[in-house]
């Protein structure tokens, strides 16, 4: 059939349209929605897919991204119902045959058809816009990066610590860099560790010890020290020797790749910013650029934060030091001012609570018996005041000694488990004490008190600066306490010295009265008057013993009390005085209301002191004093009254003997002669005793009087030296009086000698052990040769030890060089043992030898040297040996040495 010109024109128009479509830059295709296939395409292929391959049903939909597939199909269905000429524009992703995706812009319109039953077809024109979309995405990412970097900058400025800066940075950078794990670590080069200061997701990177890890666990130190980034694209491909314990742990957390960026502050490596990816080679070059930028800002921020922390730390340290110095200065000023001790202690406790930020502070002092604490001050920050004063037992006998041994303080971090508090835990916990530092108050290596500091529960331990501050305050308070005690001691010493002077004057006056009295009544009247004028002005008197009636009665000179002397009679064993008369022992009653033996004679009496008045075993009576005050008398008063009673008994016996002698002279001539001889001997002994005592007492009494006058009238700058002399003279008088009393007791038979078998060798060894250091200090040899066959001797152990000690002291004092040799022997013929003490000393002058056992006698050499002593040591030795029915021998050669031999009877062995 021949084509018409019109047909030819239409064919030409179709050809030109086909050529136009094929030469168009865009991809154009037609989709038949009913058959769901491409019916036309202006190219031989679409994204590398052949055109004929796209002609099969639904092939076109396999190219479209799954995320865009539903929206494209829905749009095409809506377009098929639209009017001809309507154009839809959309953008979606299409996959090339090689697998990569392209962004396309689609212009879609419906093709009209004359067949109403035929499904409309969609004409689609595609242009590739991948580059534009990538540029737009890059711009968006860059803007987001700038925004996040700005947020990081603001967070770094706002944060104050490296931890806060690192955490704020990680939370924001993970919005830019996709990763499985991220962390910031800071290196501690001095301790060879690194700390994980921030981590996402949170965890401890495999460490059980907070977040401090060994430095050799870190994987990239060599690269980071050079300022280089470390990158591991596949952790599983690392050589075994390069895989650290921490890298292995990261792999277990699903990390496949790793990037570590150095944190450099002033060219110093301070840490690293780390990213772990979920896939091999997870991070793009753009990610690395972001990591570097953030690491640079983070390093600057951490460096500045560390500088800020250091500055803040030093400023805080300076402030704390200033507060500590101010407190020390305040307490030092208070110590040197006349401020009461309690006020100083309260200021110290309050200052320590404020300066160290303690919960509470307590200050306690030891009592004289050292078995209880007296809590004087307790200041609590929580209550803002002081606790009521407490009296607490010392919890541990060794606690005071431990305070001197454990670096001057004890720290108990949990009072509830305080092993050394021995029962005080409950009391301390009641007062909210949880952890405790105990610092001693000490004077010359003696603990006198304690400071207890409580930080509160679960708090840091005390720092060295804090313990030093408490110890400094403790030293200042110790000085204050010592100063107060020295002042009190000086006042006490002054009063004690005045009292001792009065006592010595009374004793001296009594000795004089005893020598002058013509009768016992006159002597008692004079003795009572002396006591009334000096030592016991309120109540004093003598009760004499009536042998016929077996009772005590008051001498008419008795003064004090609300009762008549003639009405007072005490049977032996009744009342305090009756018990003293029967037992022969002194009785001191601090509170008569607490003593069942007391019989009320004066309702105002509160305390009583009574001593026996006797010579040897002969009872003369008792000397009694009473007071209206509880605990009015001390052991010093008891010793004084005993000495007074001894001298008075001797004088009464003399007066009584003289009266008896005059009455019996006519009828008992022989008895008179014997009594006269005894009287003469007693008189001689008394006179010699009075003379010796008067001579020995005169010099120190004169010195004491002189220096007391100097203190009262002399210049103050010399008072310390005067007090030193007074103390030495007082000590000398005390020793002299004690020695006189001890010797008097021996001579009067008041010492109970309970003899028992004693190993003489063992006794000597014990004394030598106590004195060996003295001989070593004097560079003298000390030797002992014991007779192993020596039987036990019959002796009183303490008295025998005193004999050995006195002879050993004599040998030490009078031997300048050489040796002291001791030995024991057994004389079977005499059945006696003896101890020999031989020295290589100066020896005894031949003229002195007959007198060395006399009281107060000191030989020629002693008078020319500074050897200490009062001339009673050998007298003691002779008296004790005589009490043991022994014998004392001495041999000496001047310039060669002296040998003493003590003979003692052997103890009887029971059959």
C-alpha positions in Angstrom: 0.0 0.0 0.0 1.4 3.2 -1.1 2.1 5.8 1.7 0.5 9.2 1.4 2.4 12.4 1.9 0.7 12.7 5.2 1.9 9.3 6.3 5.4 10.1 5.1 5.3 13.4 7.1 4.2 11.6 10.2 6.9 9.0 9.7 9.5 11.8 9.3 8.2 13.4 12.5 8.6 10.1 14.4 12.1 9.7 13.1 13.1 13.2 14.1 11.5 12.6 17.6 13.4 9.3 18.0 16.7 11.0 17.0 15.9 13.8 19.5 15.2 11.3 22.3 18.4 9.3 21.6 20.5 12.4 21.5 19.0 13.9 24.7 21.5 14.2 27.6 19.0 12.7 30.0 17.9 9.1 30.2 14.3 8.8 29.0 12.2 5.7 29.3 8.5 4.7 29.4 7.0 2.4 32.1 3.9 0.4 31.5 2.5 0.2 35.0 0.0 -2.6 34.1 2.8 -4.9 32.9 5.3 -3.3 35.4 8.0 -3.2 32.7 9.9 -0.7 30.6 8.5 -0.4 27.1 10.9 2.2 25.8 14.3 3.6 26.6 16.3 6.1 24.7 19.6 4.4 25.3 21.1 1.0 24.6 21.5 0.5 28.4 20.4 2.1 31.6 23.2 2.3 34.3 25.1 -0.4 32.5 22.0 -2.7 32.3 21.1 -3.7 28.6 17.8 -2.2 27.4 16.4 -5.7 26.6 17.2 -6.8 30.1 15.1 -4.0 31.5 12.1 -5.1 29.4 11.2 -8.0 31.6 8.5 -7.4 34.3 9.6 -5.5 37.5 13.2 -5.2 36.3 13.1 -1.5 36.6 12.2 -1.7 40.3 15.3 -3.8 41.1 17.4 -0.8 40.2 15.7 1.5 42.6 17.1 1.7 46.2 14.9 -0.3 48.7 14.5 2.8 50.8 13.0 4.7 47.8 11.2 1.8 46.1 7.8 2.2 47.9 7.7 6.0 47.4 8.5 5.8 43.6 5.8 3.1 43.0 3.2 5.0 45.0 4.0 8.2 43.1 3.7 6.5 39.7 0.3 5.1 40.7 -0.9 8.5 41.7 0.5 9.9 38.5 -1.4 7.5 36.4 -4.6 9.0 37.7 -3.5 12.5 37.1 -4.3 14.7 34.1 -2.1 14.6 31.1 0.7 17.2 31.3 1.1 17.0 35.1 4.8 16.6 35.9 6.2 15.2 39.2 9.8 15.8 40.2 11.6 13.5 42.6 15.1 12.4 43.7 16.1 8.9 44.6 19.0 6.4 44.4 19.6 4.0 41.5 22.1 1.1 41.5 24.5 0.6 38.8 25.3 -2.9 37.7 28.7 -2.7 39.3 26.9 -2.2 42.6 27.5 1.5 43.4 24.6 3.9 43.8 23.8 7.1 41.9 21.5 9.9 42.9 19.1 10.8 40.1 16.5 13.6 39.6 13.4 12.2 37.9 10.8 14.3 36.0 7.8 12.1 35.5 4.5 12.7 33.5 1.7 10.5 32.2 1.3 9.6 28.5 -2.3 10.0 27.3 -3.9 7.2 25.3 -7.1 7.0 23.2 -7.9 3.6 24.5 -9.9 4.0 27.7 -9.2 0.4 28.6 -5.5 0.7 28.3 -3.5 1.5 31.5 -1.6 4.9 31.1 2.1 4.8 30.7 4.6 6.9 32.6 7.3 8.9 30.8 10.3 9.3 33.0 13.3 11.6 32.4 16.4 11.0 34.6 19.4 13.2 35.1 22.3 12.0 37.4 22.8 14.4 40.3 25.2 12.4 42.4 27.9 15.0 42.4 25.5 17.7 43.4 24.1 15.6 46.2 27.6 14.8 47.5 28.5 18.5 47.4 25.4 19.3 49.4 26.1 16.4 51.9 29.7 17.7 52.2 28.4 21.2 52.9 26.0 19.8 55.5 28.6 17.7 57.1 31.0 20.6 57.2 28.4 22.9 58.8 27.6 20.1 61.3 31.3 19.6 62.0 31.7 23.4 62.6 28.7 23.4 64.9 29.9 20.4 66.9 33.5 21.8 67.0 32.0 25.0 68.4 30.1 23.0 71.0 33.3 21.3 71.9 35.1 24.6 72.3 32.3 25.9 74.5 32.2 22.7 76.6 36.0 23.0 77.1 35.7 26.6 78.2 32.9 25.7 80.6 34.6 22.6 82.1 37.2 22.9 84.9 38.7 19.4 85.1 40.4 17.2 82.5 37.7 14.5 83.2 34.8 16.9 82.5 36.5 18.3 79.3 37.1 14.7 78.0 33.6 13.5 78.7 32.0 16.6 77.1 34.3 16.2 74.0 33.5 12.5 73.5 29.7 13.0 73.8 29.9 15.5 70.8 32.6 14.0 68.6 30.8 10.7 68.3 28.1 12.6 66.5 30.6 13.2 63.7 32.7 10.1 63.8 30.8 6.8 63.8 32.6 4.3 66.0 32.0 1.3 68.3 34.1 2.7 71.2 35.9 5.9 72.0 38.1 7.0 74.9 40.4 9.7 76.2 43.5 8.7 78.2 46.0 10.8 80.1 49.6 9.5 80.6 51.3 9.5 84.0 55.0 9.3 83.1 56.2 9.4 86.7 54.2 6.3 87.7 54.3 4.6 84.3 50.5 4.4 84.1 47.7 6.0 82.1 44.2 6.9 83.3 41.1 6.5 81.3 39.4 9.9 82.0 36.4 9.4 79.6 35.0 6.4 77.7 32.0 5.7 75.5 30.2 3.4 76.0 31.1 3.6 79.7 33.3 0.9 81.1 36.7 0.2 82.6 38.5 -1.0 79.5 39.1 -4.3 81.2 40.7 -2.9 84.4 39.5 -4.0 87.8 41.5 -1.2 89.5 39.4 1.9 88.8 40.8 3.2 85.4 44.5 3.3 86.1 46.4 0.9 83.8 50.1 0.0 83.3 51.7 2.2 80.6 53.1 -0.8 78.7 49.5 -1.9 78.0 49.1 1.1 75.6 49.6 0.1 72.0 51.0 3.2 70.2 53.4 5.0 72.5 56.3 5.2 70.0 54.2 6.8 67.2 52.4 9.1 69.6 55.7 10.4 71.1 56.7 11.4 67.6 53.4 13.4 67.3 52.1 10.9 64.7 48.7 9.4 64.4 48.5 5.6 65.0 46.1 3.6 62.8 45.4 -0.1 62.7 43.0 -0.9 59.9 42.5 -4.5 61.0 43.4 -5.5 64.6 43.2 -9.2 63.7 46.1 -8.8 61.3 48.5 -7.3 63.9 51.6 -9.4 64.8 51.2 -11.2 68.1 54.1 -9.3 69.7 52.3 -6.0 68.9 49.0 -7.1 70.6 48.7 -5.8 74.1 46.3 -7.1 76.8 44.2 -4.0 76.2 44.0 -4.5 72.5 42.9 -8.1 73.0 40.2 -6.8 75.3 39.0 -4.3 72.7 38.8 -7.0 70.1 36.6 -8.9 72.5 34.3 -5.8 72.6 33.8 -6.0 68.8 36.5 -3.4 67.8 38.0 -4.3 64.4 40.0 -1.2 63.5 41.6 1.5 65.7 42.8 5.1 65.4 44.8 6.9 68.2 45.5 10.6 67.9 48.2 12.2 70.2 47.2 14.9 72.6 50.1 17.4 72.6 50.2 20.3 75.0 53.2 22.6 74.5 54.8 19.9 72.4 54.5 17.4 75.3 52.5 14.2 74.9 49.9 14.2 77.7 47.5 11.6 76.4 45.6 10.2 73.4 42.1 10.4 71.7 41.1 6.8 70.7 38.4 5.5 68.3 37.5 1.8 67.7 35.6 0.9 64.6 33.2 -1.9 64.1 34.5 -2.8 60.6 37.9 -3.2 59.0 39.1 0.3 57.9 36.1 1.9 59.5 37.3 5.5 59.3 37.4 7.8 56.3 40.1 10.4 55.6 37.5 13.0 56.6 37.0 11.2 59.9 40.7 11.4 60.5 40.7 15.2 59.8 38.0 15.7 62.4 39.8 13.5 64.9 43.0 15.7 64.5 41.1 18.9 64.8 39.3 17.8 68.0 42.5 16.3 69.4 44.2 19.6 69.0 41.5 21.5 70.8 41.1 18.8 73.4 44.8 18.8 74.2 44.8 22.6 74.7 41.7 22.3 76.9 43.2 19.5 79.1 46.5 21.4 79.3 44.7 24.5 80.5 42.6 22.6 82.9 45.6 20.9 84.4 47.3 24.3 84.8 44.1 25.6 86.4 44.0 22.6 88.7 47.6 23.1 89.6 47.1 26.9 90.2 44.0 26.2 92.3 45.8 23.4 94.2 48.7 25.7 95.0 46.4 28.5 96.0 44.5 26.2 98.2 47.8 24.9 99.7 49.0 28.4 100.3 45.7 29.3 102.0 45.8 26.1 104.1 49.4 26.8 105.1 48.5 30.4 106.0 45.7 29.2 108.2 47.9 26.6 109.8 50.6 29.2 110.5 48.1 31.6 111.9 46.7 28.9 114.2 50.2 28.0 115.4 51.0 31.7 116.0 47.8 32.2 118.0 48.4 29.1 120.2 52.1 30.1 120.6 51.0 33.5 121.8 48.5 32.0 124.2 51.1 29.6 125.6 53.4 32.5 126.5 50.6 34.6 128.0 49.0 34.2 131.5 45.9 32.6 130.1 44.1 29.7 131.8 45.0 26.2 130.5 41.3 25.4 129.6 41.0 28.5 127.5 44.2 27.6 125.6 43.0 24.0 125.1 39.6 25.2 123.8 41.2 27.6 121.3 43.5 24.8 120.1 40.6 22.3 119.6 38.4 24.9 117.9 41.3 26.0 115.6 42.1 22.4 114.6 38.5 21.7 113.7 38.3 24.7 111.5 41.8 24.5 109.8 41.8 20.7 109.1 38.1 20.5 108.5 37.7 17.9 111.3 34.4 16.7 112.6 35.6 16.9 116.2 38.7 17.2 118.5 39.2 16.1 122.1 42.0 16.9 124.4 42.6 14.8 127.6 45.3 14.6 130.3 46.6 11.6 132.2 46.0 11.5 136.0 48.9 11.0 138.4 48.4 7.2 138.6 48.4 7.1 134.8 45.3 4.8 134.6 42.7 7.3 133.5 42.2 10.1 131.0 40.5 13.3 132.0 38.8 14.7 128.9 39.1 18.5 129.5 38.0 19.9 126.1 36.0 18.5 123.2 35.0 20.7 120.2 32.7 19.4 117.5 32.0 21.1 114.1 28.7 19.3 113.8 27.4 20.5 117.2 29.5 23.7 117.2 30.4 23.4 120.9 32.1 21.3 123.6 31.1 18.0 125.0 30.6 17.5 128.7 33.9 16.6 130.5 34.5 12.9 130.8 36.7 10.7 132.9 37.8 7.7 130.9 40.0 4.7 131.7 43.2 4.2 129.7 42.0 1.6 127.2 45.3 -0.3 126.7 48.3 -0.6 129.1 50.6 -0.4 126.2 48.8 2.5 124.4 50.9 5.3 126.1 54.1 3.5 125.2 52.9 2.9 121.6 52.3 6.7 121.2 56.1 7.2 121.8 57.0 4.4 119.4 54.7 4.8 116.4 56.1 8.0 114.7 54.5 10.0 117.5 50.9 9.3 116.6 48.4 6.4 116.2 45.8 6.3 113.4 42.7 4.1 113.8 40.7 4.2 110.6 37.6 2.5 112.1 36.8 3.0 115.7 34.2 0.2 115.6 37.1 -2.2 114.9 39.7 -0.4 117.1 41.7 -3.3 118.6 43.6 -1.0 120.9 40.6 0.8 122.4 39.6 -2.1 124.6 36.0 -1.3 125.4 35.9 2.4 124.6 34.5 1.8 121.1 30.9 2.0 122.2 31.4 5.2 124.2 33.3 6.9 121.3 30.7 5.8 118.7 28.0 7.3 121.0 29.8 10.6 120.5 30.0 10.1 116.7 33.7 9.3 116.6 34.4 7.1 113.5 38.1 7.3 112.6 40.6 8.6 115.1 44.2 10.0 115.1 45.8 10.1 118.6 48.7 12.5 119.1 50.5 12.6 122.5 51.2 15.6 124.7 54.6 14.7 126.1 57.2 16.3 128.3 60.7 14.9 128.2 59.7 11.6 126.7 56.8 11.2 129.2 53.2 11.2 127.9 51.1 13.6 130.0 48.0 13.8 127.7 46.6 13.2 124.3 44.9 15.0 121.4 42.2 13.0 119.5 41.2 14.1 116.0 38.1 12.7 114.1 37.7 13.2 110.4 34.3 11.5 110.2 33.1 8.3 108.4 34.5 7.3 105.1 36.9 10.2 104.7 40.4 10.4 103.3 43.3 9.7 105.7 45.2 12.4 107.4 47.9 14.1 105.3 51.5 14.7 106.4 50.9 18.4 106.7 47.8 17.8 108.9 49.6 15.4 111.2 52.6 17.8 111.5 50.2 20.6 112.4 48.5 18.5 115.2 51.9 17.5 116.5 53.1 21.1 116.5 50.0 22.2 118.4 50.6 19.2 120.8 54.1 20.4 121.4 52.9 24.0 122.2 50.2 22.7 124.6 52.8 20.5 126.3 55.0 23.5 126.9 52.0 25.3 128.4 51.2 22.4 130.7 54.8 22.0 131.7 55.1 25.7 132.4 52.0 25.6 134.6 53.2 22.5 136.4 56.6 24.1 137.0 55.0 27.2 138.5 52.8 24.9 140.7 55.9 22.8 141.5 57.8 25.9 142.6 55.0 27.0 144.8 54.7 23.5 146.2 58.4 23.3 146.7 58.4 26.6 148.5 55.7 25.5 150.9 57.3 22.0 151.3 60.6 23.7 152.1 59.0 26.0 154.7 57.2 23.0 156.2 60.4 20.9 156.3 62.2 23.8 158.1 59.4 23.9 160.7 59.7 20.1 161.1 63.4 20.3 161.5 63.1 23.1 164.0 60.5 21.1 166.0 62.7 18.0 166.0 65.7 20.0 167.0 63.7 21.7 169.8 62.4 18.4 170.9 65.9 17.0 171.1 66.9 20.0 173.2 63.8 19.6 175.5 64.5 15.9 175.9 68.0 16.7 177.1 66.8 19.4 179.5 63.5 17.9 180.9 63.5 16.7 184.5 60.3 14.6 184.2 58.1 12.9 181.6 55.2 15.2 182.3 57.4 18.3 181.7 58.7 16.7 178.5 55.2 15.9 177.2 54.0 19.4 178.1 56.9 21.0 176.2 56.5 18.6 173.2 52.8 19.4 173.0 53.4 23.1 173.1 56.0 22.8 170.2 53.4 21.0 168.0 50.7 23.5 168.9 52.9 26.4 167.9 54.0 25.0 164.6 52.8 21.8 162.8 49.4 20.8 164.3 47.8 23.9 165.8 44.2 22.4 165.9 44.4 19.1 167.6 47.4 17.2 169.0 48.2 15.1 172.1 49.6 12.0 173.7 47.7 9.1 175.2 49.7 7.2 177.7 49.5 3.4 178.4 48.4 2.3 181.9 49.9 -1.2 182.3 47.7 -2.0 185.4 44.4 -0.9 183.8 45.5 -2.1 180.2 44.0 1.2 178.9 45.1 4.4 177.2 44.4 7.8 178.9 44.9 11.3 177.7 47.8 13.3 179.1 46.7 16.6 180.5 48.7 18.5 177.8 46.4 17.2 175.1 44.7 20.1 173.3 41.8 20.4 170.8 38.4 18.8 170.6 35.2 19.2 172.6 35.9 16.6 175.3 37.7 16.5 178.6 41.0 14.7 178.7 40.3 13.0 182.1 37.2 11.3 180.7 38.9 9.6 177.8 40.0 6.0 178.4 40.6 3.5 175.5 41.1 -0.3 176.1 43.7 -1.8 173.9 42.2 -2.8 170.5 39.3 -0.3 170.8 39.1 2.7 168.6 41.8 4.0 166.3 44.2 4.7 169.2 43.5 1.3 170.8 44.3 -0.5 167.5 47.6 1.4 167.1 48.6 0.6 170.8 47.9 -3.1 170.3 49.4 -3.5 166.8 52.4 -1.1 167.2 51.7 0.1 163.6 50.6 3.6 162.5 47.1 4.2 161.2 46.1 7.1 158.8 42.3 7.5 158.4 41.4 9.9 155.5 37.7 9.8 156.5 36.7 8.5 160.0 33.1 8.1 158.9 34.3 5.3 156.6 36.3 3.4 159.2 34.4 1.0 161.6 37.3 1.2 164.1 36.6 4.9 164.9 34.8 5.8 168.1 33.4 9.3 168.1 34.8 11.5 170.8 34.4 14.8 168.9 31.6 15.1 166.4 33.6 17.5 164.3 36.5 15.1 163.6 36.8 14.1 160.0 40.3 12.6 159.7 42.8 11.1 162.1 46.4 10.1 162.3 47.8 8.0 165.1 51.3 6.6 165.6 52.7 4.3 168.4 54.9 5.7 171.2 57.3 3.0 172.3 60.9 2.1 172.8 61.8 -1.3 171.3 58.9 -3.6 172.4 57.9 -1.4 175.4 54.7 0.5 174.8 54.5 4.0 176.3 51.4 5.2 174.5 50.3 6.8 171.2 50.6 10.2 169.6 47.3 11.3 168.0 46.2 14.2 165.7 42.8 14.9 164.4 41.3 17.4 161.8 37.9 18.8 160.9 38.8 18.2 157.2 38.6 15.0 155.2 41.9 13.6 153.9 43.8 16.2 155.9 47.0 14.1 156.5 49.5 12.5 154.1 52.2 9.9 154.3 54.7 12.8 154.8 52.7 13.7 158.0 52.8 10.1 159.1 56.6 9.9 158.6 57.1 13.1 160.5 54.9 12.1 163.4 56.6 8.7 163.6 60.0 10.4 163.8 58.7 12.8 166.5 57.2 9.8 168.4 60.5 8.0 168.2 62.5 10.9 169.6 59.8 11.6 172.2 59.7 7.9 173.3 63.5 7.9 173.8 63.3 11.1 175.8 60.3 9.8 177.9 62.1 6.6 178.6 65.1 8.5 179.8 63.0 10.8 182.0 61.1 7.8 183.3 64.3 5.9 184.1 65.7 8.9 185.9 62.5 9.1 188.1 62.5 5.4 188.7 66.1 5.4 189.6 65.6 8.1 192.3 62.7 6.1 193.8 64.6 2.8 194.0 68.1 4.1 195.0 67.7 3.1 198.6 66.3 -0.4 198.2 68.0 -1.7 195.1 71.5 -0.7 195.0 72.7 -3.2 192.6 69.7 -2.6 190.3 70.5 1.1 190.6 74.0 0.5 189.5 72.9 -1.5 186.5 70.2 1.0 185.7 72.6 3.8 186.1 75.0 2.2 183.7 72.2 1.6 181.2 71.0 5.2 181.7 74.5 6.4 181.0 74.7 4.4 177.9 71.3 5.5 176.8 72.3 9.1 177.6 75.5 8.7 175.7 73.7 7.3 172.7 71.0 9.9 173.0 73.5 12.7 173.3 75.6 11.3 170.5 72.5 10.9 168.4 71.3 14.5 169.2 74.8 15.8 168.5 75.2 13.8 165.3 71.7 14.8 164.0 72.2 18.4 165.1 75.5 18.5 163.3 74.2 17.0 160.1 71.1 19.1 160.1 72.7 22.4 161.0 74.4 23.0 157.7 71.5 22.3 155.3 69.1 24.2 157.7 71.4 27.2 157.6 71.6 26.9 153.8 67.9 26.7 153.4 67.3 29.7 155.6 69.9 31.7 153.8 68.6 30.9 150.3 65.0 31.5 151.3 66.0 35.0 152.5 67.9 35.5 149.2 64.8 34.5 147.2 62.6 36.9 149.2 65.1 39.8 149.2 67.6 39.1 146.4 67.4 40.0 142.7 64.9 38.0 140.6 67.5 37.0 138.0 69.3 34.7 140.5 66.1 33.1 141.8 66.4 30.0 139.5 69.9 29.3 140.9 68.7 29.8 144.4 65.8 27.4 143.8 68.2 24.8 142.4 70.3 25.0 145.6 67.1 24.7 147.7 66.0 21.6 145.8 69.3 19.9 146.3 69.4 20.8 150.0 65.8 19.6 150.4 66.7 16.3 148.7 69.7 15.9 150.9 67.6 16.5 154.0 64.9 14.0 152.8 67.6 11.3 152.2 69.2 12.0 155.6 65.9 11.8 157.5 64.9 8.6 155.7 68.3 7.0 156.5 68.0 8.1 160.1 64.5 6.7 160.4 65.5 3.4 158.7 68.5 3.1 161.1 66.4 3.9 164.1 63.9 1.2 163.1 66.7 -1.3 162.9 68.2 -0.3 166.3 64.7 -0.2 167.9 63.8 -3.6 166.6 60.8 -2.2 164.5 62.0 -4.1 161.5 60.5 -7.6 161.2 63.3 -10.0 160.3 61.6 -13.1 158.9 64.6 -15.3 158.1 64.3 -18.0 155.6 66.8 -20.1 153.5 68.4 -17.8 150.9 70.7 -18.8 148.0 73.6 -16.3 148.6 75.1 -16.9 145.1 71.7 -16.1 143.5 71.3 -13.0 145.7 74.7 -11.7 144.7 74.0 -12.3 141.0 70.7 -10.3 141.2 72.5 -7.3 142.8 75.3 -7.5 140.3 72.8 -7.4 137.4 71.4 -4.1 138.7 74.8 -2.4 139.2 76.9 -3.8 136.3 76.1 -0.8 134.1 77.5 1.6 136.8 80.8 -0.3 136.9 81.0 -0.3 133.1 80.4 3.5 133.1 83.3 3.8 135.6 85.5 1.6 133.5 85.9 -0.9 136.4 86.0 -4.7 136.1 83.4 -6.5 138.2 84.1 -10.2 138.9 82.2 -12.8 140.9 83.5 -16.3 141.8 80.8 -18.4 143.4 81.3 -21.4 145.5 78.9 -23.9 143.9 78.8 -26.1 147.0 77.6 -23.2 149.1 74.5 -24.1 151.1 71.6 -21.6 151.7 72.1 -19.1 154.5 69.4 -18.1 157.0 68.5 -14.5 156.2 65.8 -11.9 155.3 66.2 -11.5 151.5 65.6 -7.7 151.3 67.9 -6.8 154.2 70.7 -9.2 152.8 70.3 -7.6 149.4 70.8 -4.1 151.0 74.0 -5.3 152.7 75.4 -6.5 149.3 74.3 -3.3 147.6 75.8 -1.0 150.2 79.2 -2.8 150.2 79.2 -2.8 146.4 78.4 1.0 146.3 81.3 1.6 148.8 83.7 -0.3 146.5 82.5 1.6 143.4 82.8 5.0 145.2 86.3 4.4 146.5 87.9 2.6 143.5 89.2 4.8 140.7 90.7 2.1 138.6 91.2 -1.7 138.6 88.6 -4.2 139.6 86.1 -5.2 142.3 86.2 -9.0 143.0 83.4 -10.8 144.8 83.5 -14.4 146.0 81.5 -16.8 148.3 82.9 -19.6 150.5 81.7 -22.2 152.9 83.5 -22.9 156.2 82.4 -26.4 157.1 84.2 -26.3 160.5 82.2 -23.2 161.6 79.2 -24.2 159.6 79.0 -20.7 158.2 79.1 -19.1 154.8 80.7 -15.8 154.0 80.8 -13.3 151.2 84.0 -11.4 150.3 84.1 -8.1 148.5 87.6 -6.9 147.6 88.5 -3.7 145.7 91.7 -2.1 144.4 90.7 1.3 145.6 92.2 4.0 147.9 92.0 1.9 151.0 91.1 3.1 154.5 93.4 5.2 156.7 94.6 3.3 159.8 93.2 6.1 162.0 89.8 5.8 160.4 89.4 2.1 160.5 88.1 1.7 164.1 85.4 4.3 163.4 84.0 3.3 160.0 80.8 1.7 161.5 79.9 4.7 163.6 76.9 6.8 162.5 77.8 9.8 160.2 81.4 9.0 160.3 83.3 9.7 157.1 87.0 9.0 156.7 90.0 11.1 155.8 89.7 10.5 152.1 85.9 11.2 152.0 86.4 14.6 153.5 88.9 15.6 150.8 86.8 14.3 147.9 83.4 14.8 146.4 82.2 11.2 147.0 78.5 11.3 147.9 77.2 9.8 151.2 76.1 10.6 154.7 78.2 8.2 156.7 75.3 5.7 157.4 75.9 3.0 154.8 78.3 0.9 156.9 76.3 1.5 160.0 73.3 -0.1 158.1 75.5 -3.0 157.1 76.7 -3.7 160.7 73.2 -3.5 162.1 71.7 -5.9 159.6 74.5 -8.4 160.0 74.1 -8.3 163.8 70.4 -8.9 163.4 71.2 -12.0 161.4 73.6 -13.3 164.1 76.4 -12.8 161.7 79.9 -11.2 161.8 81.5 -8.4 159.8 85.2 -8.3 159.1 87.3 -5.6 157.3 90.9 -5.5 156.1 92.4 -2.5 154.3 95.7 -1.1 153.2 95.9 2.5 152.2 96.6 2.8 148.5 96.1 -0.9 147.9 92.5 -1.6 148.6 89.9 -2.9 151.0 88.2 -6.3 151.6 84.9 -6.8 153.5 83.8 -10.2 154.6 80.2 -10.9 155.7 79.8 -14.1 157.8 76.3 -15.6 157.9 74.9 -18.7 159.6 73.9 -21.6 157.4 70.1 -22.3 157.2 69.0 -25.5 159.0 67.9 -28.3 156.8 64.7 -30.0 157.9 65.1 -33.8 158.3 
